[in-house]
Amino acid sequence: MVTDSRSESTSASITDDVNIAFEDITYKVRHTLLPGGSKTILNGVSGQFNAGEVSVIIGQSGAGKSSLLDILAGYTSPTSGRICVNGRLRNEKLFRRRSCYILQDDRVQDMLTIEESLKFAAELKLGTHISTQQKLQRVEQIITSLGVSRARDTRAIDLSGGQRKRLAIGLELVNDPPVMFLDEPISGLDISISKQLVYLLRRLARQGRTVVISMHQPSATLLDMVDRLYAIVGGRCGYMGAVSLLVPFLKEIDLICPAYHNPVDFFIEICNDYEKDLENHSKNGKDDQYINNIFSETESKLLSIDFNIKEDDVCLTTLPPPKEDPTNKILLALKSTYPTTPLKQFAILTRRALLTVWRDPSFTVINVGIHCAMALFVGLLFFKVGEDAKYVRDNYNFLYFSLMFLMFTAFSGATVRFPEQVPIIRREHFNRWYNTGAYFASTLASILPMQTISTLSFCFITYFLTGQPPEPFRIATYSATLLLVSYVAVCVGLLNGSLFTVKNAVVFGPFFIMPFTIFSGFFLRYSDAPSVFRWIFHISFLKHGLVGLVISVFGMNRPKLVCTDIYCHYAKPSQFLKDCDMLDEKFLVAMVSLACIGGVVITLTYVILKIRLKLRW
Ligand SMILES: Nc1ncnc2c1ncn2[C@@H]1O[C@H](COP(=O)(O)OP(=O)(O)OP(=O)(O)O)[C@@H](O)[C@H]1O
């Protein structure tokens, strides 16, 4: 029956069917740590979704539709139960290679246009067995099929809610997966776009894909394009079968749907009152007698209805499968989960991130502008303090302020980076666009150039305005120190952002930075600190930064300074180094320490991001 129904497909069919069956799925969540503090979301539900069909999960809000979809897509694990693919226990890794999950959250890259987003997706998600020409053709087909041709050059930030939703769907259609899960894909779309979208999904299903969609309450027009209904009532199955058999099913338990009434509307209205009867009658999803004539019914209905949809506007051809033997399951399971190599992923993601950064004025013009404006202000405030021994203390204050300013700007800019991106990364990573390492490296590669420009602008303006020694070697060490400090601050900001949401990251930010500030050596010298706290100086990147700056300006055998007063205590720079507890400090050691702290923070951030994506927290 499945094969017959595919004859309407205009293009080649998917070669291997993926039929999904699930049995006794229970899903519980803990809302408190106290005993008994768990809530059962799904209660022993069973059912099956087949290739070639459009299956729709319906139910009231909070019934458990998204939870079931999350479990079927492999996004969350059930507390108990079995999921089988083509009659055998599902292999998660293999399944993820062949499926995509379009979540309810439709966040996309705001600074990219529809066409750019789709092209980046095609580059990342389609392997080398697809030519560039085919990739572009695919992008064109998706733009036309989703009805977004007129907005193709509009940045996502300026799209309407419905257009963003369609873009989010289009991004996952790029690689032509055999199994598609879509959570509420038509919410926020008008009826004509909803029809076009469901019709597209139906055509994709007819090419042999397994399409499972969750919807609140599909309208009668949409129902005509649906093959299988799976109704959830309070975490249990209330019906599984053909749309046309829902009314007879209800009649068997004396629930009569009024004539000319949408049966799904009727079902949703009465389901709460008859929860137990519905569960018993459908055997919690185990009864398959209502799925017998799914196709013949819906096909005949559909052919008799004018959908007012232009066939050519809703068409996606199937893509050639990768050159691998799909029957060799062991080899496939061992192979990388991603269609492109990590290096290629890194290159594409870096290009995408740089384009995004370049288009976001807060990261370019404003960032550099603020650094230059602040450098001019500070430079004038501490004008020429570096030339006179009388102002050595002021010069020291200037050095510390520079350190703090660059640290804070770098830290706060990086802090919001991950929390803003996590919903997007989570979706893309789950749908196997790229691995965490490639994404992480591309984030660093896209932040550091802008950080370098901003920091160096600040460095050079202040260095000359404050009258520091015009010696190339000192300029180089001074700039290198500030650059390294700002890079480490970026890493600490990323670490903070990898742990929290935007709000919490901003609240916790100062707590992250405070220990480094107190133990920087500016407020409290190493030798004056209680010995129990001294180790913190060694891990404070600000301490090593301050050492680097002070040595650059006052160290490295700097000759006696000019003194315009009767007496200058710090005319000899070595006296100042002694009083700062820095006489024995080495510039190189400070730089190596900074690099090591940066390395540790980067590694920690990467591990946390990886865990966060794995646990989907
Ligand atoms: N982690 C969780 N902790 C506590 N309750 C949860 C958790 N996840 C889901 N729930 C609850 O489980 C129920 C089912 O949630 P689910 O999102 O699956 O419903 P839904 O049918 O998709 O609803 P909607 O159509 O409104 O999206 C809801 O009452 C929800 O509050």
The ligand as a Gaussian input file, in Angstrom:
#p B3LYP/6-31G(d) Opt

LIG

0 1
 N       11.137000      19.307000      32.157000
 C        9.874000      19.426000      32.550000
 N        9.569000      19.654000      33.852000
 C        8.303000      19.762000      34.266000
 N        7.231000      19.642000      33.458000
 C        7.465000      19.413000      32.167000
 C        8.791000      19.288000      31.632000
 N        8.705000      19.054000      30.312000
 C        7.378000      19.036000      30.024000
 N        6.651000      19.260000      31.125000
 C        5.187000      19.284000      31.221000
 O        4.706000      18.181000      30.486000
 C        3.515000      18.507000      29.840000
 C        3.607000      18.175000      28.384000
 O        4.509000      19.066000      27.762000
 P        4.633000      19.124000      26.180000
 O        5.516000      20.283000      25.856000
 O        5.042000      17.809000      25.687000
 O        3.131000      19.436000      25.776000
 P        2.531000      19.784000      24.344000
 O        1.386000      18.891000      24.144000
 O        3.583000      19.783000      23.314000
 O        2.023000      21.264000      24.633000
 P        1.980000      22.501000      23.603000
 O        1.061000      22.101000      22.519000
 O        1.409000      23.592000      24.458000
 O        3.368000      22.759000      23.156000
 C        3.247000      19.982000      30.124000
 O        2.305000      20.064000      31.176000
 C        4.581000      20.506000      30.562000
 O        4.405000      21.546000      31.488000

